[in-house]
Every structure is written in structure tokens, then in C-alpha cells.
Amino acid sequence: MSRQRMTISGALQQLDKHDQPFLELFSHGSLVVEMYQPDGIDHQQPHSRDELYVVAQGTGWFINGVDRQPVEPGEVLFVPAGVKHRFEDFSDDFATWVMFYGPEGGEEP
């Protein structure tokens, strides 16, 4: 996949060849772009940097701190560094772009 163009299908094809539910596809400065496709259960732990999700396909629910909300393709979700979060009750085809950015500990509000 080229650095200038990342597609859902291309990212998922690369992820299928990988033994983890996530795969780093691009980085530049503090930005890291991954594709994430949990299998049955989302085992994420809080991250040390701010992150942004863009749901690529599928549906489910997202826990972000104390909030729980449904998610659908195209939805953008922000998680501050250090906050507990995970996807639940997601469809078998669920996949999301993940973007980590900024300094360790997150940016100032």
C-alpha cells in the first residue's frame, strides 16, 4: 500500500497476513496510522497517546471512559491518552482505522 493512498480493502488484505488484530500502515512525525480488526473480544488497554478512530466497516458499541455509544461506518471517535476504552458487541466484519498522535501523555486540553 502506498504512503499516499491507503484503502480499507488494501489495509485489511495486509492485516490478514499479520498475526495481530492491528497493523501499523503509516507514520509521519508523531502520527501513526493503523488498521484494527478485533476478533470476538477487544482486549485493548489505555494508550499513552491521544488517538482517533474512524470506523471503516461494521457496527458495534464503543466504551470510552464511562460513556457507551453505538458506532457505525464513517464514525469518528476520539480517546484521550490514558482513558479506558474498547469496542463491544461488534459485527464479524468490524474494522477501524486508528490514528495515534501527539506526545506521550496526550496533548493539553
Residue pairs with C-beta under 8 A, 6 or more apart in sequence:
1 7
1 10
1 11
1 14
1 25
3 26
6 25
6 26
6 33
8 35
8 56
8 57
8 95
11 23
11 25
11 35
11 56
11 95
11 97
12 35
12 37
12 95
14 23
14 25
14 35
15 21
15 22
15 23
15 35
15 37
15 95
21 36
21 37
21 38
21 39
22 34
22 35
22 36
22 37
22 98
23 34
23 35
24 32
24 33
24 34
25 33
25 34
25 35
26 32
26 33
27 33
30 49
30 100
30 101
30 102
30 103
31 99
31 100
31 101
32 99
32 100
32 101
33 97
33 98
33 99
34 97
34 98
34 99
34 100
35 56
35 95
35 96
35 97
35 98
36 53
36 95
36 96
36 97
36 98
37 94
37 95
37 96
38 44
38 87
38 90
38 94
42 86
42 87
42 88
42 90
43 86
44 85
44 86
45 84
46 81
46 82
46 83
46 84
46 85
47 79
47 81
47 82
47 100
48 81
48 82
48 104
48 105
49 81
49 100
49 101
49 102
49 103
49 104
49 105
49 106
50 78
50 79
50 80
50 81
50 100
50 101
50 102
50 106
50 107
51 78
51 79
51 81
51 98
51 99
51 100
51 101
52 76
52 77
52 78
52 79
52 98
52 99
52 101
53 62
53 75
53 76
53 77
53 78
53 79
53 96
53 97
53 98
53 99
54 74
54 75
54 76
54 77
54 96
54 97
54 99
55 71
55 72
55 73
55 74
55 75
55 77
55 94
55 95
55 96
55 97
56 73
56 95
56 96
56 97
57 73
57 93
57 94
57 95
58 73
58 90
58 91
58 92
58 93
58 94
58 95
59 70
59 71
59 72
59 73
59 90
59 91
59 94
60 70
60 71
60 87
60 88
60 89
60 90
60 91
60 94
61 68
61 69
61 70
61 71
61 87
61 88
61 89
61 90
62 68
62 69
62 70
62 71
62 77
62 85
62 86
62 87
62 88
63 84
63 85
63 86
63 87
63 88
64 77
64 79
64 83
64 85
65 83
65 84
65 85
68 88
71 77
71 87
71 90
79 85
80 106
81 102
81 104
81 105
81 106
82 105
82 106
87 94
87 96
